[in-house]
């Protein structure tokens, strides 16, 4: 098992050196590997233990795929947050507009 960890960390370093993944992505994957709890790690381990001649390439591709999917999740989450902020700001503007219209209506009543 130690050899597996060593090889995975070596591949992570290679991907980072070639700018295929960022240092923060490397750290994220490294933490997943060291925690030894994720399905992602199980997938890497099954590739590592397979009879495939292209194990290293398969592991590299799986790591890149993982980082791409996590980037998409983060983008989706940030879009949701932005939409929530826009919705809240719109609601506040609508409330302010209603208040101004009510004040205007009261003033018109007083004048006439």
C-alpha positions, 0 to 999 in steps of 0.5 A: 500500500505504501508503494501505491501512495508513493506512486500516486504522490509522484504522479501528482507532482508530475501533473503539477510540474506540467501545469495540468493541475494547480498546487491547490488541486494537488493538495486537495487530491493529496489530502483525499489520498492520505485520508484514505476514505473517498471513492476517488481513492478506491478508483485510483487503487483499483486502477493501480491494482489492475493488469493494465499496462497503462496504469500511470496514464489511467491514473493521470487521466483520472486525476485530471478528470477529478480536478475538472469535475470539481472545478465545474462543481465550484463554478456551479456553486458560485453561479448559484451564490451569484444568482442568490445575491442578485435575487436578494438585491432585486427584492431589496430594490423592489421593496425600496421602490414600493416604499417610495411609491407609498410615500409619494402616494401619501404626499399626493393625498395630503396635497389634494 
